[in-house]
Amino acid sequence: MSKQERPKIPRQKMPEQERILRRSNFKEVALGFTEELAVKEANRCLQCKKPTCVSGCPIGVLIPQFIHALRRGDMPSAISIMKIKNNLPAICGRVCPQEGQCEGRCILGKKGEPVAIGRLERYVGDYELAHRVCPLVRQKDTGKKIAVVGSGPSGITCAVDLSRNGHSVTIFESLHVPGGVLIYGIPEFRLPKEIVNSEINYAVECLNIKILTDHIIGRTITLDEILSEYDAVFIGTGAGLPSFINIPGINYKGVMSANEFLTRVNLMKAYLFPEYDTPVRIGNRIAVIGAGNVAMDSARCSLRLQTIFGQKAEVHIIYRRSRDEVPSRKEEFHHAEEEGVIFDFLTNPVEILGDAEGNVRGIRCIRMKLEEPDSSGRRKPVPIEGSEFEIEADIVIMALGTSPNPLIFINSGNLQRTKHGTAVADIETGRTTRERVWAGGDIVTGAATVISAMGAGKRTAADIHRFLMEENSKN
């Protein structure tokens, strides 16, 4: 097939669960490519000599090469090429914002639709989990011991890379299961727990990584104690401390953070109701404040629980900007609209209203308008005087961003943090203000994407390896 013919192949549509049916279950919405669809989509790739798609990937996946192997039907090669850079392809293929990264740089996207790189990545990752044809290989033991704090995307990525280099790695996880935000923060219908567990277990089995759960650094064990036993420490504890809007009424019963809500749904298995009768409070009318990916996840989980519990389904997303400024992935926004989430754009909450028993009964809001763009190009929302109104609600979920949990900094010596609560660390190397301690992912950058955290884990692992090998050579 010539390069002239390839752009004429339409982008292949991924099969999805029907929108009405999926509101009553937590099964995966996007069902994945068949082999036929994957090969058709792979045949759209132009195999550019200067692949701009690769420059859009935070971890530099060798995109043209793995796609070329896929369309030849050589899956072992496609997987092997993928895993040079990406340790968790089945996860990344589901949750990475490819439209703003690799696919956003695809040449085909300039005049049409880009190659569905993320969906091909998912296909390759799922194939490997099903067939296990390309296990991770550990090099000769170096005799060095490394502690990785946190088992989210940055921690797992760092641990895998270091273990592949022959180091002995132990992961310390505060919760009772590994996976971090991949487990507690992302709903089953977007990222099944089985996929996360399979990816992590596969890496652990191949590389003999040790995982210690229920270990809270700063409480169960201090950083000093870890440093006394390990040659290096990587901190990848993410940003799990929720933010709340400072308005009257936030202490009423029924106001919660998206972190708490999603943790109850995901980690405490409310998504498996009635098999698991998780104590998650669901009312007839739910309001989610914010419009990022976490807000979409909270709203879509709420709709499903209302349906499963047999309640009236009414979920609002309240956002102070317009539809054009919604920060979530377009796909998640589209799915939320399809499923019946009500969007209140240009609306800002000013007070949460309660009843005599201290329960939420609604939100007082005000209409907003956007000013002319400022020097950054963004339009500031300002209130419209006299436009206040009320939205009825039994539950209010705050999805307004997160910051790093400060526990890790307790008794941590000279491990410094910024005024925003993030760790002071070099972005490229991950080196912190404390010797033999590195950090990466959301604890350094603030809340970001899974793939960005993985990129930080890879860069930091490379620097830790260099440091330890230099130490070896000195000795």
C-alpha positions as CSV (number, residue, x, y, z in Angstrom):
1,M,0.0,0.0,0.0
2,S,1.4,3.4,-1.0
3,K,1.7,6.5,1.2
4,Q,-0.8,8.1,-1.1
5,E,-3.4,5.4,-0.4
6,R,-2.9,5.3,3.4
7,P,-4.5,8.6,4.3
8,K,-7.7,7.5,2.4
9,I,-8.3,4.7,5.0
10,P,-10.7,6.1,7.5
11,R,-9.8,6.1,11.2
12,Q,-11.2,2.9,12.6
13,K,-14.0,3.3,15.3
14,M,-13.4,1.4,18.5
15,P,-16.5,-0.7,19.5
16,E,-18.2,0.7,22.7
17,Q,-20.8,-0.5,25.1
18,E,-24.2,1.0,24.3
19,R,-24.8,4.2,26.1
20,I,-28.0,3.3,27.9
21,L,-26.9,-0.1,28.9
22,R,-23.6,1.1,30.3
23,R,-25.3,3.4,32.8
24,S,-26.4,0.4,34.7
25,N,-23.0,-1.3,35.0
26,F,-19.3,-0.6,35.6
27,K,-18.0,-2.7,32.7
28,E,-15.5,-1.1,30.3
29,V,-17.0,1.4,27.9
30,A,-14.4,1.2,25.2
31,L,-14.2,-2.5,24.1
32,G,-10.9,-2.4,22.2
33,F,-9.8,-3.2,18.7
34,T,-10.2,-6.6,17.1
35,E,-7.2,-7.9,15.2
36,E,-8.8,-6.8,11.9
37,L,-9.5,-3.2,13.1
38,A,-6.0,-3.0,14.6
39,V,-4.3,-3.9,11.4
40,K,-6.5,-1.6,9.4
41,E,-5.7,1.3,11.7
42,A,-2.0,0.4,11.7
43,N,-2.1,0.6,7.9
44,R,-3.0,4.2,8.1
45,C,0.5,5.1,9.5
46,L,2.7,6.9,7.0
47,Q,5.9,5.7,8.7
48,C,7.4,9.2,8.6
49,K,11.1,9.6,8.4
50,K,10.9,12.2,11.1
51,P,8.1,11.0,13.3
52,T,6.6,14.0,15.1
53,C,4.3,11.6,17.1
54,V,7.3,10.4,19.1
55,S,8.2,13.9,20.2
56,G,4.7,14.2,21.6
57,C,5.1,11.2,23.9
58,P,6.5,11.9,27.4
59,I,8.3,8.6,27.4
60,G,9.3,8.5,23.8
61,V,7.6,5.3,22.7
62,L,9.0,4.1,19.3
63,I,5.6,4.6,17.7
64,P,6.3,4.0,13.9
65,Q,8.4,0.9,14.7
66,F,5.8,-0.8,16.9
67,I,3.0,0.0,14.5
68,H,5.0,-1.4,11.6
69,A,5.6,-4.6,13.4
70,L,1.9,-4.8,14.3
71,R,0.7,-4.4,10.7
72,R,3.1,-7.2,9.7
73,G,1.5,-9.4,12.2
74,D,4.7,-9.7,14.2
75,M,3.2,-9.2,17.7
76,P,6.3,-10.3,19.7
77,S,8.3,-7.6,17.9
78,A,5.6,-5.0,18.4
79,I,5.5,-5.8,22.2
80,S,9.3,-5.9,22.4
81,I,9.6,-2.5,20.7
82,M,6.8,-1.0,22.9
83,K,8.5,-2.2,26.1
84,I,11.8,-0.5,25.3
85,K,10.1,2.7,26.6
86,N,6.7,1.7,28.1
87,N,6.4,-0.8,30.9
88,L,2.6,-0.5,31.2
89,P,1.1,-0.3,27.6
90,A,-2.3,-1.8,28.5
91,I,-2.8,1.0,31.1
92,C,-1.4,3.8,29.0
93,G,-3.5,2.8,26.0
94,R,-6.6,3.4,28.1
95,V,-6.0,6.5,30.1
96,C,-3.3,8.6,28.4
97,P,-4.5,11.8,26.8
98,Q,-3.1,10.8,23.4
99,E,-5.1,13.5,21.6
100,G,-2.9,16.2,23.2
101,Q,0.3,14.2,22.9
102,C,1.4,11.6,20.3
103,E,-1.8,11.8,18.2
104,G,-1.8,15.6,18.5
105,R,1.5,15.6,16.6
106,C,0.5,13.0,13.9
107,I,0.9,14.3,10.4
108,L,-2.4,12.8,9.3
109,G,-4.1,15.0,11.9
110,K,-3.3,18.2,10.1
111,K,-5.8,17.5,7.3
112,G,-7.9,14.7,8.8
113,E,-7.9,12.3,11.7
114,P,-4.6,11.2,13.3
115,V,-3.6,7.5,13.6
116,A,-5.3,6.0,16.7
117,I,-2.0,5.4,18.4
118,G,-3.4,5.0,21.9
119,R,-5.8,2.3,20.8
120,L,-3.1,0.4,19.0
121,E,-1.0,0.7,22.1
122,R,-3.8,-0.8,24.1
123,Y,-4.2,-3.6,21.6
124,V,-0.5,-4.5,21.9
125,G,-0.6,-4.2,25.7
126,D,-3.7,-6.4,26.0
127,Y,-2.1,-9.0,23.6
128,E,0.9,-9.2,25.8
129,L,-1.1,-9.7,29.0
130,A,-3.1,-12.5,27.3
131,H,-0.1,-14.3,25.7
132,R,2.9,-13.2,27.7
133,V,5.3,-13.5,24.8
134,C,7.8,-10.8,25.9
135,P,8.6,-11.1,29.6
136,L,10.7,-8.4,31.3
137,V,14.3,-9.6,31.8
138,R,16.5,-8.7,34.8
139,Q,20.2,-8.1,34.3
140,K,23.0,-9.4,36.6
141,D,22.5,-8.5,40.3
142,T,24.4,-5.3,41.2
143,G,24.1,-5.8,44.9
144,K,22.4,-2.4,45.3
145,K,19.1,-2.0,47.2
146,I,16.6,0.7,46.3
147,A,13.4,1.7,48.1
148,V,10.5,3.0,46.0
149,V,7.8,4.9,48.0
150,G,4.5,4.6,46.3
151,S,3.2,2.1,43.7
152,G,1.4,4.5,41.3
153,P,2.6,5.1,37.7
154,S,5.8,6.8,38.6
155,G,6.8,4.4,41.4
156,I,6.0,1.2,39.3
157,T,7.8,2.6,36.3
158,C,10.9,3.5,38.3
159,A,10.9,0.2,40.1
160,V,10.6,-1.8,36.9
161,D,13.5,0.1,35.2
162,L,15.8,-0.2,38.2
163,S,15.0,-3.9,38.6
164,R,15.7,-4.5,34.9
165,N,19.1,-3.0,35.5
166,G,19.8,-5.6,38.2
167,H,19.1,-3.6,41.3
168,S,17.1,-5.1,44.2
169,V,13.9,-3.1,44.6
170,T,11.3,-2.9,47.4
171,I,8.1,-0.8,46.9
172,F,6.5,0.7,50.0
173,E,2.7,1.3,49.5
174,S,0.5,3.1,52.1
175,L,-2.7,1.3,51.0
176,H,-3.5,-2.4,51.3
177,V,-3.2,-3.0,47.5
178,P,-0.6,-1.7,45.0
179,G,-1.4,0.6,42.1
180,G,-1.9,4.0,43.6
181,V,-4.2,6.3,41.7
182,L,-4.6,3.6,39.0
183,I,-6.5,1.6,41.5
184,Y,-8.2,4.1,43.8
185,G,-8.8,7.0,41.4
186,I,-9.8,5.7,38.0
187,P,-13.2,4.0,37.6
188,E,-13.5,0.4,36.5
189,F,-15.3,1.4,33.3
190,R,-12.2,3.3,32.1
191,L,-9.4,1.1,33.6
192,P,-10.4,-2.3,34.9
193,K,-8.7,-3.4,38.1
194,E,-7.8,-6.7,36.5
195,I,-5.7,-4.8,33.9
196,V,-3.8,-2.9,36.6
197,N,-3.2,-6.0,38.7
198,S,-2.1,-8.0,35.7
199,E,0.4,-5.3,34.6
200,I,1.9,-5.0,38.1
201,N,1.9,-8.7,38.9
202,Y,3.6,-9.5,35.6
203,A,6.4,-7.0,36.3
204,V,6.8,-8.2,39.9
205,E,6.9,-11.9,38.8
206,C,9.4,-11.3,36.0
207,L,11.7,-9.0,38.0
208,N,11.3,-10.3,41.6
209,I,10.2,-6.8,42.9
210,K,9.1,-6.9,46.5
211,I,6.0,-4.9,47.5
212,L,5.2,-4.0,51.1
213,T,1.6,-2.7,51.6
214,D,0.2,-0.8,54.6
215,H,3.4,1.1,55.0
216,I,2.9,4.9,55.5
217,I,6.3,6.7,55.2
218,G,6.3,9.3,58.0
219,R,4.1,7.2,60.2
220,T,4.8,3.4,59.9
221,I,8.4,4.1,59.1
222,T,10.5,7.2,58.6
223,L,12.7,8.2,55.7
224,D,15.7,8.0,57.9
225,E,15.0,4.4,58.8
226,I,14.6,3.5,55.1
227,L,17.9,5.3,54.2
228,S,19.7,3.2,56.9
229,E,18.8,0.1,55.0
230,Y,18.8,1.1,51.3
231,D,21.3,2.7,48.9
232,A,18.7,5.0,47.3
233,V,15.1,6.1,47.7
234,F,12.6,7.2,45.1
235,I,9.5,9.0,46.3
236,G,6.5,8.7,44.0
237,T,3.7,9.3,46.4
238,G,1.6,11.4,43.9
239,A,-0.8,14.1,44.9
240,G,-3.6,12.7,46.9
241,L,-4.5,15.6,49.2
242,P,-7.9,17.0,47.9
243,S,-8.7,20.7,47.5
244,F,-12.0,22.3,48.7
245,I,-13.6,25.6,47.6
246,N,-13.8,28.1,50.4
247,I,-17.5,28.8,50.6
248,P,-20.1,28.6,53.4
249,G,-21.6,25.1,54.0
250,I,-18.7,22.8,53.1
251,N,-19.1,21.0,56.5
252,Y,-22.7,19.8,55.8
253,K,-23.2,16.1,55.6
254,G,-23.1,15.0,52.0
255,V,-20.1,17.2,51.0
256,M,-17.1,15.1,50.0
257,S,-13.9,15.2,48.0
258,A,-13.7,13.3,44.7
259,N,-10.8,11.4,46.2
260,E,-13.0,10.1,49.0
261,F,-15.8,9.3,46.7
262,L,-13.7,7.5,44.0
263,T,-11.8,5.6,46.7
264,R,-15.0,4.3,48.1
265,V,-16.2,3.3,44.6
266,N,-12.9,1.8,43.4
267,L,-10.8,0.6,46.3
268,M,-13.8,-0.4,48.5
269,K,-15.5,-2.0,45.5
270,A,-18.9,-0.1,45.5
271,Y,-18.7,-0.8,41.7
272,L,-19.4,-4.5,42.6
273,F,-22.7,-3.7,44.5
274,P,-24.6,-5.7,45.7
275,E,-21.8,-8.2,46.1
276,Y,-19.9,-5.6,48.1
277,D,-22.2,-3.3,50.2
278,T,-19.7,-0.4,50.4
279,P,-20.7,2.5,52.6
280,V,-20.9,5.1,49.8
281,R,-23.6,7.7,50.1
282,I,-25.7,8.3,46.9
283,G,-28.6,10.7,46.7
284,N,-31.1,11.3,44.0
285,R,-29.5,14.6,43.0
286,I,-25.7,14.9,42.8
287,A,-23.6,17.9,42.0
288,V,-19.9,17.7,41.0
289,I,-17.9,20.9,41.1
290,G,-15.2,21.0,38.5
291,A,-14.8,19.7,34.9
292,G,-11.5,17.8,34.7
293,N,-11.1,14.1,34.2
294,V,-11.7,13.4,37.9
295,A,-15.0,15.4,37.8
296,M,-16.1,13.3,34.8
297,D,-15.2,10.1,36.6
298,S,-17.1,11.2,39.7
299,A,-20.2,12.2,37.7
300,R,-20.2,9.0,35.6
301,C,-19.7,6.8,38.7
302,S,-22.6,8.6,40.4
303,L,-24.9,8.0,37.5
304,R,-24.1,4.3,37.5
305,L,-24.6,3.9,41.3
306,Q,-27.9,5.8,41.1
307,T,-29.1,3.4,38.4
308,I,-27.8,0.3,40.2
309,F,-29.4,1.4,43.5
310,G,-32.7,2.0,41.7
311,Q,-32.7,5.8,42.4
312,K,-33.6,8.7,40.2
313,A,-30.6,9.6,38.1
314,E,-29.7,13.3,38.1
315,V,-26.1,14.4,38.1
316,H,-24.9,17.9,37.5
317,I,-21.4,19.1,36.7
318,I,-20.9,22.7,37.7
319,Y,-18.2,24.6,35.9
320,R,-17.4,28.3,36.0
321,R,-16.1,28.4,32.4
322,S,-17.7,27.5,29.1
323,R,-17.9,24.2,27.1
324,D,-14.8,25.3,25.1
325,E,-12.6,25.5,28.2
326,V,-13.5,22.1,29.7
327,P,-10.1,20.6,30.8
328,S,-11.0,16.9,30.7
329,R,-10.3,14.6,27.8
330,K,-12.7,15.1,24.9
331,E,-13.6,11.4,25.0
332,E,-14.5,11.5,28.7
333,F,-16.6,14.7,28.2
334,H,-18.4,13.1,25.2
335,H,-19.1,9.9,27.1
336,A,-20.4,11.8,30.1
337,E,-22.8,13.8,27.9
338,E,-23.9,10.6,26.1
339,E,-24.7,9.0,29.5
340,G,-26.9,11.9,30.6
341,V,-24.7,14.1,32.9
342,I,-26.2,17.6,33.0
343,F,-23.6,20.4,32.5
344,D,-24.1,23.8,34.1
345,F,-21.5,25.9,32.3
346,L,-20.6,29.5,33.3
347,T,-21.8,28.7,36.8
348,N,-20.0,29.1,40.0
349,P,-21.1,27.9,43.5
350,V,-21.2,30.5,46.2
351,E,-22.8,28.6,49.1
352,I,-23.8,25.0,49.9
353,L,-27.3,24.9,51.5
354,G,-28.3,22.6,54.3
355,D,-31.4,21.5,56.2
356,A,-32.1,21.5,59.9
357,E,-30.4,18.1,60.4
358,G,-27.2,19.4,58.8
359,N,-27.6,17.5,55.4
360,V,-27.0,19.1,52.1
361,R,-30.1,20.2,50.3
362,G,-28.7,22.3,47.4
363,I,-26.2,24.8,46.1
364,R,-26.6,28.5,45.6
365,C,-24.8,29.5,42.4
366,I,-24.1,32.6,40.3
367,R,-23.9,32.9,36.6
368,M,-20.6,33.8,35.1
369,K,-19.3,35.5,31.9
370,L,-15.9,35.4,30.3
371,E,-13.8,38.5,29.9
372,E,-11.6,39.2,26.9
373,P,-8.5,37.0,26.7
374,D,-5.6,38.2,28.9
375,S,-1.9,38.0,27.9
376,S,-1.9,34.3,28.3
377,G,-4.8,33.9,25.9
378,R,-7.2,32.7,28.6
379,R,-10.6,34.4,29.3
380,K,-11.2,35.1,33.0
381,P,-14.7,34.2,34.3
382,V,-16.4,37.0,36.3
383,P,-19.8,36.9,38.1
384,I,-22.9,38.5,36.7
385,E,-24.5,40.6,39.4
386,G,-28.0,39.6,40.4
387,S,-27.9,36.2,38.6
388,E,-27.9,33.9,41.7
389,F,-30.0,30.8,41.6
390,E,-30.2,27.4,43.3
391,I,-29.5,23.8,42.2
392,E,-31.1,21.1,44.3
393,A,-28.6,18.5,45.5
394,D,-28.3,15.8,48.1
395,I,-24.6,15.1,47.5
396,V,-21.8,17.6,46.6
397,I,-18.5,16.2,45.2
398,M,-15.5,18.5,45.1
399,A,-13.3,17.8,42.1
400,L,-11.0,20.8,42.2
401,G,-7.6,19.3,42.1
402,T,-5.1,17.8,44.6
403,S,-1.7,18.4,46.1
404,P,0.9,16.1,47.7
405,N,0.2,14.6,51.1
406,P,2.5,16.2,53.6
407,L,3.1,13.0,55.6
408,I,6.1,12.0,53.6
409,F,7.9,15.2,54.8
410,I,7.6,14.4,58.5
411,N,11.0,13.7,60.0
412,S,12.5,13.8,56.6
413,G,15.6,15.8,57.4
414,N,16.3,18.5,54.8
415,L,13.9,17.2,52.2
416,Q,12.5,20.5,51.1
417,R,9.1,21.4,49.5
418,T,7.8,24.4,47.7
419,K,5.0,26.8,48.9
420,H,2.6,24.6,46.9
421,G,3.5,21.5,48.9
422,T,5.4,19.8,46.1
423,A,8.9,18.3,46.7
424,V,11.9,20.4,45.5
425,A,13.5,18.2,42.9
426,D,15.2,18.5,39.6
427,I,12.7,17.7,36.8
428,E,15.2,15.9,34.6
429,T,17.0,13.8,37.2
430,G,14.6,13.7,40.1
431,R,17.3,14.6,42.6
432,T,15.9,16.2,45.8
433,T,17.6,18.4,48.4
434,R,18.5,15.3,50.4
435,E,21.3,13.0,49.5
436,R,20.4,9.6,48.1
437,V,16.7,10.6,47.8
438,W,15.0,11.2,44.4
439,A,11.4,12.2,43.7
440,G,9.2,12.2,40.6
441,G,5.6,12.4,39.3
442,D,2.8,14.4,40.9
443,I,4.7,14.9,44.2
444,V,7.1,17.2,42.2
445,T,4.9,18.6,39.4
446,G,1.5,18.6,41.2
447,A,-1.4,16.7,39.7
448,A,-0.7,15.7,36.1
449,T,-1.2,12.7,33.8
450,V,-0.3,9.0,34.2
451,I,2.1,9.1,31.3
452,S,3.8,12.2,32.7
453,A,4.4,10.5,36.0
454,M,5.7,7.5,34.1
455,G,8.1,9.7,32.2
456,A,9.4,11.1,35.5
457,G,9.8,7.6,36.9
458,K,11.9,6.6,33.8
459,R,14.1,9.7,33.9
460,T,14.7,9.3,37.6
461,A,15.5,5.6,37.4
462,A,18.1,6.3,34.8
463,D,19.8,8.9,37.1
464,I,19.6,6.6,40.1
465,H,21.2,3.8,38.1
466,R,24.0,6.2,36.9
467,F,24.6,7.3,40.5
468,L,24.8,3.8,41.9
469,M,27.1,2.6,39.1
470,E,29.4,5.5,39.7
471,E,29.4,4.6,43.4
472,N,30.3,1.0,42.5
473,S,33.2,2.2,40.3
474,K,34.6,4.3,43.1
475,N,34.6,1.3,45.4
